[in-house]
Every structure is written in C-alpha cells, then in structure tokens.
Amino acid sequence: MVKSMTAFGRARKVVGGKDITVEIRSVNNRFFDCSAKLPRSFSFLEEKIKPYLQSKSVSRGKVDVFIGIDVIDSPIPEISIDEGYAEAYINALRALEKRFDLRDDISVMRVAQNHDIFVIRKSDEDTEKEWNDVRQVLDEAVDGFIAGRAREGENIEKDLIAKVENIRSITKEIEGLSAADVSEYRAKLENKLRDMLADNRIAFEESRILTECAIFADRVAIDEELVRLSSHFDGFFEILSSGEPAGRKLDFLVQEMNRETNTIGSKCQNSSIAKAVVNIKCELEKIREQIQNIE
C-alpha cells in the first residue's frame, strides 16, 4: 500500500513531571526534510527527531515536528552563565546607551531577562531520561501520523488504479482501431500509387509497389508502442503492491507512458485514435498530479 506525504498527528501526556504535547505535520516534498521545534532548554533533543522518524519508515515529505514541554516537577538543574555571551550582550547595551543618549538602567534583573545568558547543564543520564519521556508522547503522535498517511494513501491508490485501468481500456480501443487503420491506409496508398503511375504511363513492378506499401504501413504501425504501454501498466501495479516508497518510481513510469502515447499520436492519422490519445494524456496528467502526493 502506498502512503501519502500529507498527514497530521497529535498526542499529549504528562510524563516524568512534564506536560508534553507533540504535533506532527507533513506536506509534499521531493526529499525528506524534517524540522523540529522544542523549548530552548530541550533543544538538545532536536537531533534525535529526524533519525527517529526515519526509523519509522518516513522517507519523503516536508515534516514539521512541534514539541511543547511544560515542566511541572523536576530536580533542580545546574545553571551556569555563558560569560562570553553575557559580556558581549552588556557591551552592546552600553553602546546602545551611549549612541542614543539613553538613560542607564542596566541592572542584573534587566540583563537576566535575556535567557540566552544562562546555560542549563544536564548529565548524560538526565539527557537520556528526557528523551525517553518525550519519546513516549512522540510515539503516540507518530502512530496517528503514520495511520493518517496510510488512510490517505489508500484513497490515492484506489484512484490511481481506476485511472490506469481506464487508460488500459482506451489502449484496447486504439489497438482495434489501429489494425483497421493500417489495413485501410495500406490499400489507399497502393491504389494511389497505381493511379499515379498509370496516369503518367510509367511501367511498374507489382512486387515493388507492394514492398513500398508494406514499408510505409510498417512506419505507421503502433504495435510496439501498445505492447510497451501494456508492460508499463503491469509495472505500475507491481510498484503499487510492493510496499516500498513508490512516488519516484511511479513518476518515472508515467513519463515513459506519456512518451509511448506521444509516439502513437504522431504515427496515427485516424481521428478516432487521435481523440483516444488525448484522453490518455489527460488521464496521465491527473495520475502525475496524484503521484506528487505519494511517499
């Protein structure tokens, strides 16, 4: 079953003295692009989010993860000052005061309002515990997120199958029209050659005319293109049922279908076939647009 790249998942739970909320959203993207936003004091967990999602078989899409953490009860953390940053910040305030002739109200409380001055240190054990707490909620959100991808993917798959089957039926019509068209075109060409040579009193060989007619009729035959299209249909369904990420493979296959369809259109002179070719191209464009939603 294919998966959609568009989905949403949300979960909230109190774990380890923290009220944790996780929201996951994703939209279409050619590659896997993951961004995570957490409170600054938990930003060290950001680097764990992407590999975690990849381990859950999320391979394509623009995925945004928002994690809110409200600490209810926790051990007293070890807080220190980033002295280099603090010095630069205070110097900038003094330069601002001097440049614009402002009142000097630089105080400890005023400077402390910039939380980036403080560094909260956690031990490796604490870091792992924080990740385990967050992951419990993340697990629930990801389960909902993946289920949403699967549901939407199932709807897309049904639509794709219906469209490809429609194209298959159209190619069957073209196959019947083509056989009659080639035979008719060959007869017309043969008669036209005979009339032209007779009008100009030019001697001709029967075998030569038949050979020329056969060569030209072969040029307008579309048997090979129809066979390749049929093979592409089978490949399309195989990719859908493979259980692997299918978007890129299907996109390439649709390009090949479109190429064969264009060749059929350029070879045939029959107006009914030309109309059928237009219908196939319309369906292929709809399929191409749907495939952009598939992982």
ZAPAMI-892670 format. One line per field, with one value per residue (C-alpha): residue in one letter; chain; x negated, y negated, z negated. Coordinates in pm, whole numbers, plus 32768, in hexadecimal, padded with zeros to 4 digits. Example, Ala and Ser with C-alpha at 12.3 -4.5 7.8 and 13.67 -1.06 7.14 Angstrom:
! ZAPAMI-892670
type <- A,S;
mol <- A,A;
x <- 7B32,7AA9;
y <- 81C2,806A;
z <- 7CF4,7D36;
This chain:
! ZAPAMI-892670
type <- M,V,K,S,M,T,A,F,G,R,A,R,K,V,V,G,G,K,D,I,T,V,E,I,R,S,V,N,N,R,F,F,D,C,S,A,K,L,P,R,S,F,S,F,L,E,E,K,I,K,P,Y,L,Q,S,K,S,V,S,R,G,K,V,D,V,F,I,G,I,D,V,I,D,S,P,I,P,E,I,S,I,D,E,G,Y,A,E,A,Y,I,N,A,L,R,A,L,E,K,R,F,D,L,R,D,D,I,S,V,M,R,V,A,Q,N,H,D,I,F,V,I,R,K,S,D,E,D,T,E,K,E,W,N,D,V,R,Q,V,L,D,E,A,V,D,G,F,I,A,G,R,A,R,E,G,E,N,I,E,K,D,L,I,A,K,V,E,N,I,R,S,I,T,K,E,I,E,G,L,S,A,A,D,V,S,E,Y,R,A,K,L,E,N,K,L,R,D,M,L,A,D,N,R,I,A,F,E,E,S,R,I,L,T,E,C,A,I,F,A,D,R,V,A,I,D,E,E,L,V,R,L,S,S,H,F,D,G,F,F,E,I,L,S,S,G,E,P,A,G,R,K,L,D,F,L,V,Q,E,M,N,R,E,T,N,T,I,G,S,K,C,Q,N,S,S,I,A,K,A,V,V,N,I,K,C,E,L,E,K,I,R,E,Q,I,Q,N,I,E;
mol <- A,A,A,A,A,A,A,A,A,A,A,A,A,A,A,A,A,A,A,A,A,A,A,A,A,A,A,A,A,A,A,A,A,A,A,A,A,A,A,A,A,A,A,A,A,A,A,A,A,A,A,A,A,A,A,A,A,A,A,A,A,A,A,A,A,A,A,A,A,A,A,A,A,A,A,A,A,A,A,A,A,A,A,A,A,A,A,A,A,A,A,A,A,A,A,A,A,A,A,A,A,A,A,A,A,A,A,A,A,A,A,A,A,A,A,A,A,A,A,A,A,A,A,A,A,A,A,A,A,A,A,A,A,A,A,A,A,A,A,A,A,A,A,A,A,A,A,A,A,A,A,A,A,A,A,A,A,A,A,A,A,A,A,A,A,A,A,A,A,A,A,A,A,A,A,A,A,A,A,A,A,A,A,A,A,A,A,A,A,A,A,A,A,A,A,A,A,A,A,A,A,A,A,A,A,A,A,A,A,A,A,A,A,A,A,A,A,A,A,A,A,A,A,A,A,A,A,A,A,A,A,A,A,A,A,A,A,A,A,A,A,A,A,A,A,A,A,A,A,A,A,A,A,A,A,A,A,A,A,A,A,A,A,A,A,A,A,A,A,A,A,A,A,A,A,A,A,A,A,A,A,A,A,A,A,A,A,A,A,A,A,A,A,A,A;
x <- 8000,7F81,7F6D,7FCD,7ED1,7FE3,804A,8074,803A,8064,8038,8029,7FC4,7F2B,7DE6,7CCA,7D54,7D85,7EC0,7E51,7F0C,7E96,7F22,7EA4,7F04,7E85,7EB6,7E2B,7CB8,7BC9,7AEA,7B01,7AE7,7B1F,7B21,7B66,7BBC,7B98,7B70,7A0C,79BB,7A10,7973,786B,797B,79A7,7895,794C,7A94,7A2C,7987,7AAC,7BA5,7AC8,7AC9,7C46,7C24,7C72,7B9B,7C30,7CE9,7CB9,7CF4,7D18,7D12,7D84,7D42,7DC0,7D3E,7DCB,7CF8,7DD8,7CE0,7B6E,7A22,796B,7894,772A,772D,75F7,75B2,7534,7438,73C6,7528,7583,7458,74AB,7617,75C5,74CA,75D5,76C6,75C2,7578,76EE,7702,75DE,7643,77A5,776B,7851,7886,779F,787D,77A3,77D7,77C0,7937,7936,7819,78B1,79E3,790D,7924,7814,7718,775F,76EA,77A9,76C8,774C,7692,7699,7785,7871,7861,78C2,79DE,7A64,7A5C,7B0F,7C1E,7C50,7C43,7D6B,7E46,7D96,7DE9,7F5C,7F51,7E88,7F7B,8099,7FC4,7F67,80CE,813F,803E,80B6,8228,81E7,80FA,8208,82F7,81EB,8197,8301,8315,81D0,8242,838A,82D7,81D8,82EC,83A2,8268,8244,83A5,835E,8224,82F7,83D8,82A6,8223,8362,836C,81FE,821D,8335,8285,813E,81F5,82CA,81A3,80D6,81F0,821B,80A7,8093,81B6,8125,7FD3,8074,8148,8021,7F41,8055,80A7,7F3A,7F20,7E00,7DB8,7DB4,7D71,7E85,7D91,7CEE,7E38,7E96,7D43,7D5D,7EBB,7E4C,7D25,7DFE,7F0E,7E0A,7DA1,7EFD,7F35,7F44,7F33,7DE9,7E62,7FA0,7ED5,7DF0,7F1B,7FB1,7E65,7E63,7FC1,7F48,7E16,7EF5,7FC4,7E8D,7DFD,7F46,7F4E,7DDA,7E09,7CDC,7CD3,7D6F,7D86,7C41,7C5E,7DC4,7D66,7C5C,7D4B,7E54,7D50,7D11,7E88,7EA4,7D82,7E27,7F73,7ED1,7E34,7F86,801D,7F0A,7F29,80A1,8175,82C3,8392,842A,82CF,8264,838D,8336,81CE,8249,831C,81EF,8116,8222,822F,80B3,80A5,819F,80CF,7F91,8034,80A9,7F53,7EC1,7F7E,7EE4,7DB9;
y <- 8000,7EA5,7D8E,7C24,7B16,7A3F,7A94,7A18,7AB9,7A34,7ABA,7A2D,7AD5,7A86,7B48,7B25,79E6,7942,78F1,794C,78FD,7978,7910,7995,7905,795C,78E6,794F,793A,79E8,7A50,7A88,7934,793A,7815,7827,770F,773B,7652,75CE,7697,77D6,7777,7886,7981,78F0,79C5,7B01,7AB4,7AE8,7C3E,7CA8,7C58,7D05,7E3B,7E30,7E45,7CD7,7C9F,7B75,7A32,78E7,794D,784F,78C8,77DF,784C,7783,77D9,7741,77AB,77F8,7899,78DB,78EB,77A1,7776,7703,75A2,74DE,739B,7385,7277,722D,71F9,7130,7047,700D,6FCD,6ED0,6E1E,6E04,6D6A,6C6A,6C13,6BE6,6B04,6A2D,6A1A,69A4,68F1,69D7,69ED,6AED,6BF3,6D26,6E05,6F74,6FA6,6EEA,6FBD,70FE,70CB,714F,72C4,7319,72A6,73DA,753A,7660,778E,78EF,7A33,7B45,7C05,7ADD,7AA9,7C12,7BFD,7ABF,7B69,7C9E,7BC1,7AFD,7C36,7CCE,7BB0,7BA1,7D11,7CCE,7B9F,7C5F,7D84,7C98,7BE9,7D2C,7DAC,7C68,7C98,7DFA,7D97,7C81,7D63,7E6D,7D6F,7CF9,7E61,7EAF,7D7A,7DCF,7F34,7EB8,7DC0,7EBD,7FB9,7EAD,7E6E,7FE5,7FF4,7ECC,7F77,80AA,7FCB,7F37,8095,80ED,7FA1,7FBC,8110,8090,7F44,7FE0,80CD,7FB4,7EC7,7FD0,800E,7E98,7E69,7F8E,7F0C,7DAE,7E2D,7EFE,7DDA,7CEA,7DD5,7E29,7CB9,7C76,7DB5,7E31,7FA2,803B,8180,8210,828D,8137,808A,818D,816A,7FED,8004,8101,8027,7EF2,7FB2,8035,7ED1,7E76,7FBA,7F8D,80F7,80C6,7F8F,8044,816B,8085,7FCB,8115,816B,8019,805D,81A3,80F1,7FE1,80DC,8197,8057,8008,815F,816A,80C6,7FE6,7E6B,7E4E,7CDC,7CB2,7DFF,7DB7,7C5B,7CEC,7DF5,7CF1,7C34,7D73,7DA4,7C40,7C76,7DAA,7CF2,7BCE,7CC1,7D62,7C0A,7BA6,7CE9,7D03,7C46,7CC6,7BBA,7CB7,7D25,7BB9,7B7B,7CB1,7C39,7AED,7BA7,7C77,7B40,7A9C,7BCD,7BDE,7A72,7ABA,7BE6,7B15,7A14,7B23,7BC4,7A80,7AD1,7C2C,7C7D;
z <- 8000,8057,7F57,7F7C,7F25,7E8B,7D27,7BC2,7A71,790E,77AE,764D,7509,73B7,7398,729C,7204,7359,741D,757F,76C1,7815,7967,7AB5,7C07,7D60,7EC6,8017,805B,814A,8028,7EB1,7E08,7C92,7BA2,7A2D,793B,77C4,7698,7684,754C,760C,7759,7728,778C,78EC,7983,7915,79C6,7B32,7B07,7A2D,7B45,7C45,7B68,7B8A,7D07,7D4A,7E81,7F3D,7EF4,7E43,7CD9,7BC0,7A57,7940,77DA,76B4,7559,741B,72F2,71CA,70E1,711B,705F,7031,7169,7172,7202,7266,7321,7484,7425,7589,7600,74CA,74F7,7666,7610,74FD,75DE,76EC,75EE,7587,76F1,7729,75F6,766D,77DC,7798,764D,758D,7416,7377,72D6,7315,71E7,718E,71BB,7304,738E,7304,73DE,74FC,74B1,75AB,74A7,73D5,7425,7397,7379,7378,733D,7444,7364,734D,74C7,750A,740E,74B1,7606,7582,74EA,762C,7702,764B,76C4,7815,784A,782B,7911,7A18,7A0A,7A5F,7B63,7C16,7C04,7CAC,7DBD,7DF6,7E07,7F02,7FC2,7FE1,807C,816F,81CE,8222,82FB,83B0,83F5,8486,8569,85E8,862D,86F2,87C0,87F8,8884,8969,89F0,8A3E,8B12,8BBD,8C06,8CC3,8D7A,8DD7,8E80,8F5E,8F98,9010,90FA,9187,91A8,925C,9357,9398,93CB,94BA,958B,9590,960A,971B,9794,9792,9856,994C,9988,99D9,9AAB,99D9,99D7,987F,97D2,96FE,95F8,95D9,9591,948E,93E7,93D3,9347,9243,91D8,91AE,90FA,9008,8FB9,8F44,8E82,8D06,8C94,8BDD,8B25,8AB7,8A36,8970,88E1,886F,87CA,8718,868F,85F6,8565,84D3,840F,839D,8309,8259,81B6,815B,8006,8048,8081,81DA,8236,82F8,83AF,8417,848A,8570,85F3,8646,8711,87D9,880D,8888,897B,8A15,8A2C,8AE3,8BDB,8C1D,8C5A,8D4D,8E19,8E40,8F3A,8EB9,8E09,8D19,8CAA,8C86,8BA1,8AD4,8AB3,8A27,8926,88BB,8894,87BD,86D9,86C6,8659,8543,84D9,84DB,83F6,8304,82FB,8273,8130,8109,802E;
